[in-house]
Amino acid sequence: VIEAGVPEHSVVTTCAYCGVGCSFKAEMKGDQLVRMVPYKGGDANHGHSCVKGRFAFGYATHKDRITEPMIRDAIDQPWRTVSWEEAIAFSAKRLKDIQAQYGRESIGGITSSRCTNEETYLVQKLVRAGFGNNNTDTCARVCHSPTGYGLKTTLGESAGTQTFDSVMEADTILVIGANPTDAHPVFASQMRRRLRQGATLIVADPRRIDLLKTPHGSTSMHLPLRPGTNVALVNSLAHVVVTEGLEDTAFIEKRCEPDAYKAWREFISEERNSPETLEAETGVPADLVRKAARAYATAGNGAIYYGLGVTEHSQGSTMVMGIANLALATGNLGREGVGVNPLRGQNNVQGSCDMGSFPHELPGYQHVGDPAVRERFENLWHVKIDDEPGLRIPNMFDAAIAGHFKALYVQGEDIAQSDPNTQHVEQALTSLDCLIVQDIFLNETAKYAHVLLPGSTFLEKNGTFTNAERRINRVRKVMAPVAGKEDWEVTQDLANALGYPMNYSHPSEIMDEIAQLTPTFTGVSYERLDELGSIQWPCNEEHPDGTPTMHELDFPIGKGHFAITEYVATPERSTRRYPLLLTTGRILSQYNVGAQTRRTENSRWHEEDVLEIHPSDAELRGISDGDWLGVSSRVGQTVLRCRISDRMQPGVVYTTFHHPGSGANVITTDSSDWATNCPEYKVTAVQVEKVSQP
Ligand code: SF4
């Protein structure tokens, strides 16, 4: 059914699901999209794809799409369908009135990692120039914000260091807190090709992930750590490297800052960081840690790939720095086959961070506190920019509940479903005087909105996405926007209605402005993207064709900076009342909160979220496969169907969050990363009991 019809023409564009950023030919018959064919010329995927990019595009024409703007005075009133002009004028008046009554800082905006670079850039510009404050944040707050902090502190740049192709030169592949076969399938296939050629695999994960089904020719090790003990594990790996003389001393002497290295070496050598001391904490046998550390440090080329199992913890930023320490100590940076590589979850999470979505950074990770940086933006934007960072998403929620944050513009993000502690989020959203939601569906957040602005899918717009290897890919319009406007046009209209003029006629002009203001993008333009196919930033005078491998000769901060990574146990520990630790993740056919994939053919493979539990924990509780389970934490409770699985370790349970009814985030808590407030989704102490059907 999906592939019915004979295509007449095609458009090359980029998948809007995960951070691999696969290129596709969208094959058309008239104005109908007939099928998505993986594009052989795609630099990230070389003609490969997964079931999401290949089949899950039907949501774009789903009957649930919002096709007309809607407004209402209060959230207990019915929606009124209005023209674009009326919806924009209504929004602008509300925002102006609120600022007049409560002050400039009383409103803010949230950008989307699903939208293009150009759209993200425009939302943060609207907030800074149109709203006059720095209250802009992004959904990366809840996934990879610790990557930004950790990699910038240690290596000087908030990005992965390699191309995906680089894995074909790796001798040992260390995967920490990631499940590539489900979450980044095309890259997982490339990893598997390398493993079949004989590379060694080390997986640090509480679950026995599918990548461990060792392909012929490779050695694999599983470090089944207890959720929440990442930093203890990475410290014990580094302890082995240092105390067994496995460091790359030539690299350290030449490339690393000596005082920081000396302090770190002293710290990490202490017996409290040894695998033997930490074995009881991590649950990983000391001899296995020693074996893994040797395999990584002596591999020749050791490459690290990590995911949200690293970042979504109370020590997420510390763990990212711990990973960077390990790569610096072993000289595994600055060439093919090595590196530190965050596997970005959403299609444009790298881009949304690059484009200045965070409240403390303008595009290109340039701090708002730097007067020279502000001056360049002020000269081009013709406004004064606040020199103080604005509110992060959790601070916006707290300020809303406290009564001094009154309005929020949210583009392409379902915060009511995706942020932790749903009860707290709902309390914040109901405290707002004006919530403007721009989205393709009436999502959970829209239930609390006063204005609903129809969004556009990736098929309906021009722009760019930046994938997990810093690769900027073109997104090309395949069909007309169902509601008549691309997302960037809506933001532009809102800015104009607020009195801040914007008059772009095409996203390429927005990219030209980004290139003027962002030192790592000065060589990027749509002409160059069409010419080269894609570009990995930095792309500037020094690197006119982009930069496949980062840090070859030096780091943006000069020398690599070792950071002290003291392990602090999470408050989310198992107790007599909540004896199990819950962790969360995705499955192959579905994507995040499922707003898109649930409305496609992919739903035939996954109809509900379940709770995976180890056979011994199930037996202890008299639970059988398929039973309904009440799952409660200290903040809430939900009901999930049971799946008994020996992928789990005793004491740990797991669920996905693809369906709004499953309520995974009803039970996740407010515990968050000390540096960035990234929520600790990956460990929640819970109780599990058999219940009758909900
Ligand atoms: Fe899309 Fe990621 Fe699948 Fe590629 S691997 S097709 S980018 S979801």
Boltz pocket constraint, residues with backbone or C-beta under 6 A from the ligand:
constraints:
  - pocket:
      binder: B
      contacts: [[A, 15], [A, 16], [A, 17], [A, 18], [A, 19], [A, 20], [A, 21], [A, 22], [A, 45], [A, 48], [A, 49], [A, 50], [A, 51], [A, 52], [A, 53], [A, 54], [A, 183], [A, 184], [A, 185], [A, 186], [A, 187]]
      max_distance: 6.0
